[in-house]
Amino acid sequence: MKQKDIALIILIGFISAVVSFLASTRIFVTPANRQQTVEVVDAINPDFERPDSKYFNSNSLNIARTTDTNQTPFNSTQR
């Protein structure tokens, strides 16, 4: 290849790279695509209301479960 051919190939490659870069920024990345909306999250309040004693037993280990009042569970008279 002659030196002119190599220079012409480099020049065509550079021009095509510039044109493809400009075309891609206009086609694929429009200003409308750069702007995004996000949801706004409310702040978490660390204060909680006390649960209703009708549903939760505050004297048990697991407050969502009622306590067993049977003091002798293995000495049952039922068969």
N, CA, C and O atoms as a Tinker XYZ file with bonds, in Angstrom:
   316  protein
     1  N      0.839000   -1.176000    0.000000    73     2
     2  CA     0.000000    0.000000    0.000000    64     1     3
     3  C      0.883000    1.239000    0.000000    63     2     4     5
     4  O      1.983000    1.275000    0.552000    81     3
     5  N      0.352000    2.208000   -0.628000    73     3     6
     6  CA     1.090000    3.463000   -0.670000    64     5     7
     7  C      0.774000    4.281000    0.577000    63     6     8     9
     8  O     -0.206000    4.017000    1.274000    81     7
     9  N      1.587000    5.243000    0.842000    73     7    10
    10  CA     1.422000    6.090000    2.022000    64     9    11
    11  C      0.125000    6.892000    1.925000    63    10    12    13
    12  O     -0.506000    7.174000    2.944000    81    11
    13  N     -0.274000    7.259000    0.716000    73    11    14
    14  CA    -1.524000    8.001000    0.534000    64    13    15
    15  C     -2.722000    7.141000    0.926000    63    14    16    17
    16  O     -3.686000    7.638000    1.509000    81    15
    17  N     -2.659000    5.866000    0.610000    73    15    18
    18  CA    -3.766000    4.969000    0.937000    64    17    19
    19  C     -3.919000    4.821000    2.458000    63    18    20    21
    20  O     -5.038000    4.835000    2.970000    81    19
    21  N     -2.819000    4.683000    3.167000    73    19    22
    22  CA    -2.862000    4.550000    4.631000    64    21    23
    23  C     -3.422000    5.819000    5.260000    63    22    24    25
    24  O     -4.235000    5.746000    6.181000    81    23
    25  N     -3.000000    6.971000    4.777000    73    23    26
    26  CA    -3.500000    8.244000    5.298000    64    25    27
    27  C     -4.991000    8.397000    5.005000    63    26    28    29
    28  O     -5.736000    8.906000    5.842000    81    27
    29  N     -5.430000    7.963000    3.831000    73    27    30
    30  CA    -6.831000    8.049000    3.463000    64    29    31
    31  C     -7.683000    7.118000    4.342000    63    30    32    33
    32  O     -8.780000    7.503000    4.746000    81    31
    33  N     -7.205000    5.918000    4.643000    73    31    34
    34  CA    -7.929000    4.976000    5.507000    64    33    35
    35  C     -8.045000    5.543000    6.924000    63    34    36    37
    36  O     -9.106000    5.446000    7.540000    81    35
    37  N     -6.973000    6.129000    7.442000    73    35    38
    38  CA    -6.997000    6.739000    8.778000    64    37    39
    39  C     -7.970000    7.917000    8.806000    63    38    40    41
    40  O     -8.720000    8.074000    9.769000    81    39
    41  N     -7.964000    8.743000    7.763000    73    39    42
    42  CA    -8.853000    9.890000    7.694000    64    41    43
    43  C    -10.320000    9.447000    7.620000    63    42    44    45
    44  O    -11.170000   10.021000    8.301000    81    43
    45  N    -10.617000    8.454000    6.817000    73    43    46
    46  CA   -11.984000    7.943000    6.715000    64    45    47
    47  C    -12.421000    7.318000    8.042000    63    46    48    49
    48  O    -13.563000    7.502000    8.463000    81    47
    49  N    -11.541000    6.596000    8.691000    73    47    50
    50  CA   -11.858000    6.006000    9.994000    64    49    51
    51  C    -12.136000    7.068000   11.048000    63    50    52    53
    52  O    -13.062000    6.920000   11.845000    81    51
    53  N    -11.342000    8.139000   11.062000    73    51    54
    54  CA   -11.540000    9.212000   12.032000    64    53    55
    55  C    -12.865000    9.934000   11.772000    63    54    56    57
    56  O    -13.621000   10.200000   12.706000    81    55
    57  N    -13.142000   10.246000   10.525000    73    55    58
    58  CA   -14.393000   10.940000   10.179000    64    57    59
    59  C    -15.599000   10.060000   10.509000    63    58    60    61
    60  O    -16.593000   10.559000   11.037000    81    59
    61  N    -15.531000    8.775000   10.211000    73    59    62
    62  CA   -16.656000    7.883000   10.517000    64    61    63
    63  C    -16.849000    7.737000   12.030000    63    62    64    65
    64  O    -17.981000    7.606000   12.495000    81    63
    65  N    -15.763000    7.758000   12.794000    73    63    66
    66  CA   -15.883000    7.681000   14.250000    64    65    67
    67  C    -16.562000    8.932000   14.800000    63    66    68    69
    68  O    -17.419000    8.830000   15.677000    81    67
    69  N    -16.197000   10.094000   14.306000    73    67    70
    70  CA   -16.800000   11.344000   14.765000    64    69    71
    71  C    -18.280000   11.389000   14.383000    63    70    72    73
    72  O    -19.117000   11.770000   15.200000    81    71
    73  N    -18.603000   11.008000   13.166000    73    71    74
    74  CA   -19.995000   11.022000   12.715000    64    73    75
    75  C    -20.827000   10.019000   13.512000    63    74    76    77
    76  O    -21.955000   10.333000   13.891000    81    75
    77  N    -20.312000    8.842000   13.771000    73    75    78
    78  CA   -21.068000    7.848000   14.531000    64    77    79
    79  C    -21.250000    8.292000   15.986000    63    78    80    81
    80  O    -22.299000    8.038000   16.578000    81    79
    81  N    -20.254000    8.945000   16.563000    73    79    82
    82  CA   -20.390000    9.459000   17.928000    64    81    83
    83  C    -21.470000   10.532000   17.993000    63    82    84    85
    84  O    -22.313000   10.500000   18.889000    81    83
    85  N    -21.462000   11.472000   17.070000    73    83    86
    86  CA   -22.465000   12.533000   17.067000    64    85    87
    87  C    -23.861000   11.980000   16.794000    63    86    88    89
    88  O    -24.831000   12.427000   17.407000    81    87
    89  N    -23.972000   11.033000   15.900000    73    87    90
    90  CA   -25.275000   10.450000   15.589000    64    89    91
    91  C    -25.812000    9.651000   16.774000    63    90    92    93
    92  O    -27.012000    9.684000   17.049000    81    91
    93  N    -24.945000    8.941000   17.470000    73    91    94
    94  CA   -25.413000    8.144000   18.606000    64    93    95
    95  C    -25.853000    9.023000   19.768000    63    94    96    97
    96  O    -26.793000    8.668000   20.480000    81    95
    97  N    -25.196000   10.165000   19.979000    73    95    98
    98  CA   -25.631000   11.049000   21.058000    64    97    99
    99  C    -26.961000   11.710000   20.729000    63    98   100   101
   100  O    -27.730000   12.021000   21.638000    81    99
   101  N    -27.243000   11.927000   19.480000    73    99   102
   102  CA   -28.524000   12.529000   19.080000    64   101   103
   103  C    -29.652000   11.496000   19.073000    63   102   104   105
   104  O    -30.782000   11.824000   19.435000    81   103
   105  N    -29.376000   10.285000   18.680000    73   103   106
   106  CA   -30.423000    9.274000   18.529000    64   105   107
   107  C    -30.692000    8.544000   19.841000    63   106   108   109
   108  O    -31.843000    8.467000   20.271000    81   107
   109  N    -29.670000    8.013000   20.479000    73   107   110
   110  CA   -29.859000    7.138000   21.632000    64   109   111
   111  C    -29.942000    7.878000   22.958000    63   110   112   113
   112  O    -30.701000    7.468000   23.836000    81   111
   113  N    -29.193000    8.942000   23.127000    73   111   114
   114  CA   -29.156000    9.646000   24.400000    64   113   115
   115  C    -29.736000   11.043000   24.194000    63   114   116   117
   116  O    -29.004000   12.015000   24.005000    81   115
   117  N    -31.053000   11.121000   24.232000    73   115   118
   118  CA   -31.708000   12.415000   24.112000    64   117   119
   119  C    -31.803000   13.052000   25.496000    63   118   120   121
   120  O    -31.719000   12.336000   26.493000    81   119
   121  N    -31.973000   14.357000   25.594000    73   119   122
   122  CA   -32.094000   14.985000   26.923000    64   121   123
   123  C    -33.274000   14.452000   27.731000    63   122   124   125
   124  O    -33.224000   14.454000   28.961000    81   123
   125  N    -34.329000   13.997000   27.066000    73   123   126
   126  CA   -35.464000   13.426000   27.800000    64   125   127
   127  C    -35.081000   12.101000   28.456000    63   126   128   129
   128  O    -35.608000   11.774000   29.520000    81   127
   129  N    -34.179000   11.331000   27.849000    73   127   130
   130  CA   -33.745000   10.052000   28.426000    64   129   131
   131  C    -32.794000   10.248000   29.596000    63   130   132   133
   132  O    -32.625000    9.335000   30.404000    81   131
   133  N    -32.175000   11.402000   29.706000    73   131   134
   134  CA   -31.227000   11.643000   30.798000    64   133   135
   135  C    -31.938000   11.986000   32.100000    63   134   136   137
   136  O    -31.361000   11.823000   33.175000    81   135
   137  N    -33.170000   12.456000   32.024000    73   135   138
   138  CA   -33.919000   12.851000   33.216000    64   137   139
   139  C    -34.758000   11.680000   33.696000    63   138   140   141
   140  O    -35.494000   11.071000   32.919000    81   139
   141  N    -34.643000   11.367000   34.985000    73   139   142
   142  CA   -35.412000   10.276000   35.561000    64   141   143
   143  C    -36.131000   10.771000   36.802000    63   142   144   145
   144  O    -35.636000   11.647000   37.511000    81   143
   145  N    -37.297000   10.209000   37.058000    73   143   146
   146  CA   -38.038000   10.558000   38.264000    64   145   147
   147  C    -37.943000    9.400000   39.243000    63   146   148   149
   148  O    -37.891000    8.235000   38.849000    81   147
   149  N    -37.920000    9.739000   40.525000    73   147   150
   150  CA   -37.831000    8.729000   41.574000    64   149   151
   151  C    -38.919000    8.985000   42.608000    63   150   152   153
   152  O    -39.424000   10.101000   42.731000    81   151
   153  N    -39.273000    7.947000   43.345000    73   151   154
   154  CA   -40.255000    8.091000   44.407000    64   153   155
   155  C    -39.615000    8.735000   45.621000    63   154   156   157
   156  O    -38.442000    8.509000   45.918000    81   155
   157  N    -40.406000    9.542000   46.319000    73   155   158
   158  CA   -39.935000   10.167000   47.548000    64   157   159
   159  C    -40.452000    9.328000   48.712000    63   158   160   161
   160  O    -41.649000    9.058000   48.814000    81   159
   161  N    -39.549000    8.926000   49.573000    73   159   162
   162  CA   -39.897000    8.064000   50.700000    64   161   163
   163  C    -40.077000    8.931000   51.941000    63   162   164   165
   164  O    -39.254000    9.800000   52.228000    81   163
   165  N    -41.166000    8.685000   52.674000    73   163   166
   166  CA   -41.408000    9.418000   53.909000    64   165   167
   167  C    -40.445000    8.953000   54.993000    63   166   168   169
   168  O    -39.975000    7.815000   54.980000    81   167
   169  N    -40.162000    9.844000   55.922000    73   167   170
   170  CA   -39.271000    9.505000   57.025000    64   169   171
   171  C    -39.958000    8.504000   57.952000    63   170   172   173
   172  O    -41.172000    8.561000   58.147000    81   171
   173  N    -39.178000    7.593000   58.517000    73   171   174
   174  CA   -39.712000    6.584000   59.425000    64   173   175
   175  C    -39.767000    7.173000   60.829000    63   174   176   177
   176  O    -38.781000    7.716000   61.326000    81   175
   177  N    -40.912000    7.062000   61.448000    73   175   178
   178  CA   -41.101000    7.572000   62.799000    64   177   179
   179  C    -40.746000    6.469000   63.797000    63   178   180   181
   180  O    -41.274000    5.363000   63.684000    81   179
   181  N    -39.875000    6.732000   64.764000    73   179   182
   182  CA   -39.479000    5.674000   65.706000    64   181   183
   183  C    -40.519000    5.409000   66.798000    63   182   184   185
   184  O    -40.363000    4.458000   67.565000    81   183
   185  N    -41.562000    6.215000   66.888000    73   183   186
   186  CA   -42.581000    6.024000   67.919000    64   185   187
   187  C    -43.695000    5.125000   67.388000    63   186   188   189
   188  O    -44.211000    5.332000   66.290000    81   187
   189  N    -44.054000    4.119000   68.191000    73   187   190
   190  CA   -45.107000    3.189000   67.820000    64   189   191
   191  C    -46.213000    3.237000   68.866000    63   190   192   193
   192  O    -45.963000    3.504000   70.041000    81   191
   193  N    -47.422000    2.977000   68.427000    73   191   194
   194  CA   -48.531000    2.897000   69.359000    64   193   195
   195  C    -48.498000    1.551000   70.071000    63   194   196   197
   196  O    -48.018000    0.557000   69.527000    81   195
   197  N    -49.015000    1.537000   71.294000    73   195   198
   198  CA   -49.095000    0.278000   72.041000    64   197   199
   199  C    -50.121000   -0.618000   71.382000    63   198   200   201
   200  O    -51.174000   -0.131000   70.970000    81   199
   201  N    -49.852000   -1.933000   71.265000    73   199   202
   202  CA   -50.832000   -2.845000   70.665000    64   201   203
   203  C    -52.043000   -3.025000   71.584000    63   202   204   205
   204  O    -51.944000   -2.861000   72.800000    81   203
   205  N    -53.155000   -3.355000   70.998000    73   203   206
   206  CA   -54.393000   -3.565000   71.741000    64   205   207
   207  C    -54.256000   -4.804000   72.629000    63   206   208   209
   208  O    -53.831000   -5.860000   72.160000    81   207
   209  N    -54.613000   -4.677000   73.901000    73   207   210
   210  CA   -54.486000   -5.816000   74.823000    64   209   211
   211  C    -55.498000   -6.909000   74.516000    63   210   212   213
   212  O    -55.387000   -8.019000   75.037000    81   211
   213  N    -56.469000   -6.612000   73.689000    73   211   214
   214  CA   -57.436000   -7.631000   73.278000    64   213   215
   215  C    -56.764000   -8.691000   72.407000    63   214   216   217
   216  O    -57.158000   -9.857000   72.431000    81   215
   217  N    -55.754000   -8.291000   71.644000    73   215   218
   218  CA   -55.083000   -9.208000   70.716000    64   217   219
   219  C    -53.688000   -9.623000   71.186000    63   218   220   221
   220  O    -53.203000  -10.682000   70.786000    81   219
   221  N    -53.033000   -8.820000   72.021000    73   219   222
   222  CA   -51.671000   -9.100000   72.445000    64   221   223
   223  C    -51.592000   -9.205000   73.959000    63   222   224   225
   224  O    -52.149000   -8.380000   74.683000    81   223
   225  N    -50.899000  -10.225000   74.424000    73   223   226
   226  CA   -50.720000  -10.445000   75.853000    64   225   227
   227  C    -49.343000   -9.919000   76.239000    63   226   228   229
   228  O    -48.329000  -10.474000   75.814000    81   227
   229  N    -49.295000   -8.871000   77.027000    73   227   230
   230  CA   -48.017000   -8.255000   77.371000    64   229   231
   231  C    -47.249000   -9.036000   78.434000    63   230   232   233
   232  O    -46.079000   -8.737000   78.672000    81   231
   233  N    -47.867000  -10.028000   79.082000    73   231   234
   234  CA   -47.190000  -10.811000   80.124000    64   233   235
   235  C    -46.501000  -12.058000   79.600000    63   234   236   237
   236  O    -45.796000  -12.721000   80.361000    81   235
   237  N    -46.672000  -12.395000   78.363000    73   235   238
   238  CA   -46.074000  -13.619000   77.836000    64   237   239
   239  C    -44.771000  -13.316000   77.111000    63   238   240   241
   240  O    -44.478000  -12.160000   76.805000    81   239
   241  N    -43.980000  -14.366000   76.835000    73   239   242
   242  CA   -42.728000  -14.180000   76.107000    64   241   243
   243  C    -42.983000  -13.779000   74.666000    63   242   244   245
   244  O    -42.325000  -12.886000   74.134000    81   243
   245  N    -43.934000  -14.438000   74.043000    73   243   246
   246  CA   -44.336000  -14.124000   72.688000    64   245   247
   247  C    -45.668000  -13.397000   72.786000    63   246   248   249
   248  O    -46.693000  -14.025000   73.052000    81   247
   249  N    -45.672000  -12.080000   72.574000    73   247   250
   250  CA   -46.872000  -11.284000   72.839000    64   249   251
   251  C    -48.014000  -11.581000   71.881000    63   250   252   253
   252  O    -49.150000  -11.178000   72.132000    81   251
   253  N    -47.733000  -12.273000   70.797000    73   251   254
   254  CA   -48.787000  -12.605000   69.844000    64   253   255
   255  C    -49.496000  -13.904000   70.207000    63   254   256   257
   256  O    -50.415000  -14.330000   69.506000    81   255
   257  N    -49.072000  -14.535000   71.299000    73   255   258
   258  CA   -49.653000  -15.823000   71.691000    64   257   259
   259  C    -50.124000  -15.740000   73.140000    63   258   260   261
   260  O    -49.454000  -15.138000   73.979000    81   259
   261  N    -51.247000  -16.328000   73.427000    73   259   262
   262  CA   -51.764000  -16.285000   74.801000    64   261   263
   263  C    -50.952000  -17.217000   75.695000    63   262   264   265
   264  O    -50.407000  -18.223000   75.242000    81   263
   265  N    -50.887000  -16.861000   76.961000    73   263   266
   266  CA   -50.149000  -17.698000   77.906000    64   265   267
   267  C    -51.017000  -18.849000   78.368000    63   266   268   269
   268  O    -52.237000  -18.714000   78.468000    81   267
   269  N    -50.393000  -19.981000   78.648000    73   267   270
   270  CA   -51.112000  -21.177000   79.106000    64   269   271
   271  C    -51.256000  -21.083000   80.614000    63   270   272   273
   272  O    -50.261000  -20.958000   81.328000    81   271
   273  N    -52.485000  -21.142000   81.102000    73   271   274
   274  CA   -52.724000  -21.022000   82.546000    64   273   275
   275  C    -52.741000  -22.364000   83.252000    63   274   276   277
   276  O    -52.889000  -22.400000   84.473000    81   275
   277  N    -52.598000  -23.460000   82.539000    73   275   278
   278  CA   -52.595000  -24.783000   83.138000    64   277   279
   279  C    -51.261000  -25.002000   83.839000    63   278   280   281
   280  O    -50.216000  -25.053000   83.189000    81   279
   281  N    -51.293000  -25.132000   85.162000    73   279   282
   282  CA   -50.077000  -25.284000   85.943000    64   281   283
   283  C    -49.533000  -26.708000   85.928000    63   282   284   285
   284  O    -48.339000  -26.914000   86.147000    81   283
   285  N    -50.385000  -27.684000   85.676000    73   283   286
   286  CA   -49.961000  -29.082000   85.646000    64   285   287
   287  C    -50.370000  -29.704000   84.320000    63   286   288   289
   288  O    -51.373000  -30.416000   84.270000    81   287
   289  N    -49.645000  -29.466000   83.271000    73   287   290
   290  CA   -50.068000  -29.953000   81.962000    64   289   291
   291  C    -49.925000  -31.470000   81.802000    63   290   292   293
   292  O    -50.612000  -32.057000   80.966000    81   291
   293  N    -49.043000  -32.126000   82.588000    73   291   294
   294  CA   -48.821000  -33.563000   82.415000    64   293   295
   295  C    -49.632000  -34.401000   83.385000    63   294   296   297
   296  O    -49.641000  -35.627000   83.279000    81   295
   297  N    -50.310000  -33.769000   84.322000    73   295   298
   298  CA   -51.140000  -34.491000   85.288000    64   297   299
   299  C    -52.609000  -34.329000   84.934000    63   298   300   301
   300  O    -53.430000  -33.984000   85.784000    81   299
   301  N    -52.922000  -34.573000   83.716000    73   299   302
   302  CA   -54.297000  -34.381000   83.253000    64   301   303
   303  C    -55.155000  -35.569000   83.636000    63   302   304   305
   304  O    -54.683000  -36.706000   83.654000    81   303
   305  N    -56.411000  -35.307000   83.942000    73   303   306
   306  CA   -57.339000  -36.366000   84.285000    64   305   307
   307  C    -58.109000  -36.876000   83.087000    63   306   308   309
   308  O    -58.837000  -37.864000   83.177000    81   307
   309  N    -57.947000  -36.199000   81.966000    73   307   310
   310  CA   -58.662000  -36.610000   80.754000    64   309   311
   311  C    -57.892000  -37.733000   80.069000    63   310   312   313
   312  O    -56.663000  -37.769000   80.118000    81   311
   313  N    -58.627000  -38.660000   79.421000    73   311   314
   314  CA   -57.981000  -39.748000   78.682000    64   313   315
   315  C    -58.480000  -39.809000   77.296000    63   314   316
   316  O    -58.049000  -40.663000   76.522000    81   315
